[in-house]
Amino acid sequence: MSDATLHDSTRNPDDFAVQIADQVESFLVAVTEVAKGDEPDSAVPFLLLEVSQLMLAGGRLGAHEDIVPEERYEPDLGPEPDVDELRENLARLLEPIDVYSEVFDPYEPRKARVPARISDDLADVITDLRHGMAHYRAGRTTEALWWWQFSYFSNWGGTASATLRALQSLVAHVRLNQPLEELDGLDTDQDLGDDLEIEAGRVMAEEIGGQLGLRPGT
């Protein structure tokens, strides 16, 4: 199935697969456009909106009964499209607030917080979604739904959820005019453990808001 026939008028718009594919495609297109950096002032709120909408698709996949592919073995899709350029563009665009802390599994007791990057997370989510979209465009609808559902549980669902929390927190800090703590020198190969208390430096919400086009609250 080509891009031109992805939304063929003969396909029922109420069909579950069509709706999921529409939401996935919308996210892929939107994040790719944001990564170009043409409108940096609206990047963060736009990403917040797109990730929120994607999580709706994920929730529907998660609530759906298990989807079983028609073939026992997944067809070979060839090499995965490279996402390094997109990842790097997002990292430059989000540099002031790219790194955040997250708990990997909230149901594991005393699980340490770990650093993550919004740019890495979005690139990883896109990799999973593109894989399923390749099946969908090739006409393997059940295979696409199976992959999106499986990878929602195993990877992109949790990753997108963490990204959504980070983006929502950022927007809330700015809109509520609350200072945003900066993780001084923090990188994603560090183990935060219980050392978040030693975060150094403060980046005022007004500065980040100005750079990213967000208006702080009064």
Secondary structure as UniProt FT lines:
FT   HELIX           3..5
FT   TURN            6..7
FT   TURN            9..10
FT   TURN            13..14
FT   HELIX           16..35
FT   TURN            36..37
FT   HELIX           40..42
FT   HELIX           43..63
FT   HELIX           84..93
FT   HELIX           95..97
FT   STRAND          99..103
FT   TURN            106..107
FT   TURN            109..110
FT   STRAND          113..117
FT   HELIX           118..137
FT   TURN            138..139
FT   HELIX           141..151
FT   HELIX           152..156
FT   HELIX           157..175
FT   TURN            176..177
FT   STRAND          180..181
FT   TURN            184..185
FT   TURN            188..189
FT   HELIX           195..198
FT   STRAND          202..203
FT   HELIX           205..212
//
